[in-house]
């Protein structure tokens, strides 16, 4: 059996490369170098560590930018994990979405384990389609009713977090379309 080269041994593009000796020692040197690069890469440290919070947000495409601006204003960029699904806290507590809750609780537990978070921040938003699905159009008929609907969901969320993860602090927020935020306690 003869070795077949793509190009001749004198080829400028790959002749020397094809003649290189590949043995176990060379493999171990290359593998060790790759391992060191991976170990000292900033990405290697990103998965685990001590972070400030998990942020729960809604899937509404209007809110990622205002939410990021809000978190930037709190100097928290790069200091929190994030979980996003329809309704934010409503997606966790509303009976209409009861099959969704386990996914949130499992992800919260993972964030606690991996990121050592001391709190969870729930960021609901106004004009939320998931709120209307869960509670009907009447839940958002005016600003006061909408606020009461979100506050009730956020307070139920806080209660459930207290039952399932009693060591966590909980922040409750309601963001308007303009990015302004109301806070509940």
CORHUPE-V10767 format. One line per field, one symbol per residue. ss: DSSP state (H for helix, E for strand, C for the rest). phi: phi as a letter, one per 30 degrees, with the letter a starting at -180 (. if undefined). psi: psi as a letter, one per 20 degrees, with the letter a starting at -180 (. if undefined). A space follows every 50 residues. Layout:
# CORHUPE-V10767
ss: ???
phi: ???
psi: ???
This chain:
# CORHUPE-V10767
ss: CCCCCCCCCCCCCCHHHHHCCCCHHHHHHHHHHHHHHHHCCHHHHHCCCC CCEEEEECCCCCCHHHHHHHHHHCCCCCCEEEEECCCCHHHHHCHHHCCC HHHHHHHHHHHHHHHCCCEEEEEEECCCHHHHHHHCHHHHCCHHHHHHHH HHHHHHHHHHHHHHCCCCEEEEEEECCCCCEEEEC
phi: .cdccdbddddddbedddcddcbdddeddddddddddddcdeddcddblc cdacccbcdeddcedddddddddchcdicbcbbbaeihddddcdedcedd eeddddddddddddchdcabcccdbdhcddddddbidddbdadddedddd ddddddeedddedcbddddbcbbbcdedjdbcccb
psi: pqppqhrrhjphhjghgiiqpoahggghggggghgggghjqhhhihhqao rhrppprripiiigghgggghghjljpjjqrqpprpidhhhhiphhkhih ghgghghghghgghilqirpopnrqrlohhghghirhhikhrggggghgg gggghhggghghhhmiipqpppqoprhjiqpqpq.
